[in-house]
Amino acid sequence: MKTIKYAVAAAALTALSFGAFAAEPVTPAQAQNMNKIGVVSADGASTLDGLEARLAAKAEAAGASGYSITSANGQNKLSGTAVIYK
């Protein structure tokens, strides 16, 4: 029983540590206090939420702590860009 408790605790701590490093959307006011490190783009998403998730994943992979979506377009398949910040 202790093994299960330790495994659950370890999983919870791991999930918290991954969440601490995820890139988050930032407002223009927040972006003023951050350093722009580049731009990412994504395409092929079928929903706006899907597009945002793809852009957030690319921002995180690039080492960004925040991103601001600057464009989104398309009909059946969406594409967009985001400025990334650290």
C-alpha positions in Angstrom: 0.0 0.0 0.0 2.9 2.4 0.7 4.3 1.7 -2.7 1.0 2.9 -4.3 1.0 6.1 -2.2 4.6 6.8 -3.2 3.9 6.2 -6.9 0.9 8.5 -6.8 2.9 11.2 -5.0 5.8 10.9 -7.5 3.4 11.1 -10.4 1.7 14.2 -8.9 5.1 15.9 -8.4 6.2 15.1 -11.9 3.1 16.6 -13.4 3.6 19.8 -11.3 7.2 20.1 -12.5 6.2 19.7 -16.2 3.5 22.4 -15.8 6.0 24.8 -14.3 8.0 24.9 -17.5 5.1 25.1 -20.0 4.9 28.2 -22.2 1.9 30.3 -21.2 -0.1 32.9 -23.2 0.9 36.5 -22.3 -0.9 39.8 -22.6 0.7 42.8 -24.4 1.4 44.4 -21.0 3.2 41.3 -19.8 5.1 41.0 -23.1 6.6 44.5 -22.5 8.5 43.0 -19.5 9.8 40.0 -21.4 12.4 39.4 -24.1 11.2 38.5 -27.5 13.1 35.4 -28.7 11.5 34.6 -32.0 8.4 33.6 -33.8 6.7 30.2 -34.3 4.1 29.0 -36.7 1.8 26.0 -36.9 -0.8 24.7 -39.4 -3.2 21.8 -39.9 -5.3 22.5 -36.8 -9.1 21.9 -37.1 -10.1 24.2 -34.2 -8.7 27.4 -32.6 -8.0 25.5 -29.4 -6.0 23.0 -31.4 -4.1 25.8 -33.2 -3.3 27.4 -29.8 -2.1 24.0 -28.4 0.2 23.5 -31.4 1.6 27.0 -31.1 2.1 26.6 -27.3 3.9 23.3 -27.9 6.3 24.9 -30.4 6.9 27.8 -28.1 7.8 25.4 -25.3 10.1 23.4 -27.5 11.9 26.6 -28.5 12.5 27.3 -24.8 9.9 30.1 -24.4 8.1 30.9 -21.2 5.4 32.8 -22.9 3.8 33.4 -26.3 1.4 35.8 -27.9 -0.7 34.7 -30.9 -0.4 37.3 -33.7 -2.4 35.6 -36.5 -4.8 32.8 -37.2 -6.5 32.0 -40.5 -8.0 29.3 -42.6 -11.3 27.5 -42.9 -11.2 23.8 -42.5 -7.5 23.7 -41.6 -6.2 26.6 -39.5 -2.7 28.1 -39.5 -1.2 30.8 -37.3 1.8 32.5 -35.9 2.9 33.5 -32.4 5.7 35.7 -31.0 7.6 33.9 -28.3 9.1 35.4 -25.1 11.4 34.4 -22.4 
